[in-house]
């Protein structure tokens, strides 16, 4: 008895791959521009729509909700069909999702430089765009859930669990934080005010990191890492423990952003305690990834995708150690609102999210377009440029941040602050911020090489893809 192989919808996967490449290039180019603006303010050219204050939210929105979400959707569509052994429930809904999603990113790219913003971190977009986001998200969620309900594979692999945690939690966070009263077509005001508004915002803001930049990329890791090396995940039991403990703890860590504020002390302490507790599940997942990688450790030297996965898991471990550390009151007193926070954020976004995204794209592009990767050498150059760029970026920000925090707190013999002039501190930090900009440029260069590599690969589509078997070192 033969079973018919499902005909998967890979068009939608290709669409989101292309979307990821476009928004990845755009977001990181803007990031480099604003990094240099902090060193050379004249690069603002006294034009409000390209000033740091306008471009910075554009950079974060394009990077998180343009690049990272495109990767998430590409891999979600790809994995759910394979793990459920069924085509997407409705192809038209998939296409509508792709079109409306990219429309919302384009509208963000227009409105944010014009200064049309709610002025809330990771939630800057005004209410008409928020409503558009709700529309395409409902379209996607209905299609995704219907596919799972109609699946032909009874057991759901843990990768789907991580994706589901994201897709169920994100709308809850998004809707609660974006309840507003429209004042005009492009202006609104939050229904929350003062301290309550701040608490809701950082419940959303921290969990945007948790359920957009962490859990779906863990699902991505749990699928593409074992698939690439053709070995099972080291411990399925550990992956289940990792999942349940992470999603229970993560969602309560937001108040650590509001230490030393009028927020009740018990709530600040709760945020700090839950943040410290995150060390356990985060490092459990990191170790699961590392121990899975040991099954193909002899191939890390020659396989760029495997290198990126190793680096991504490493940076995941680093950033999930540093985050709880920064939530401790004594450490937060030194590091909060300094460049140290910028270094921490980019350790996770460039190292964990960026490299895991690149690894998934290097896995997908040859298979989706049925062609061997144009150049493994370019992929390796991309890896080393990216690694050097990240290290230059985060080390300069660590030094800058600790220096900045120390200067703010330095007092003289009479008990008065020595550095009263904020500009004096800014001038002192310029060399570190220049190194940050150079590091970002190196990382962007690696992304450009990746896009070029993919363009050449796609141009040779249907030439036939031959998969490397990393278990035995021969072509399968």
JORA-V905055 format. One record per run of one state. SS is the DSSP state (A for helix, B for strand, O for the rest). FROM is the first residue (numbers start at 1). TO is the last residue. Records with the same first field share a line. If there is no record, write none. Layout:
SS=FROM-TO  FROM-TO
This chain:
O=1-10  40-40  45-47  51-51  85-90  112-126  150-157  178-179  185-186  191-193  213-214  230-235  251-253  259-264  300-303  328-328  336-338  369-370  372-375  410-410  412-416  418-421  460-463  465-467  470-473  476-476
A=11-39  41-44  48-50  52-84  91-111  127-149  158-177  194-212  215-229  236-250  254-258  265-299  304-327  329-335  339-368  376-409  422-459
B=180-184  187-190  371-371  411-411  417-417  464-464  468-469  474-475
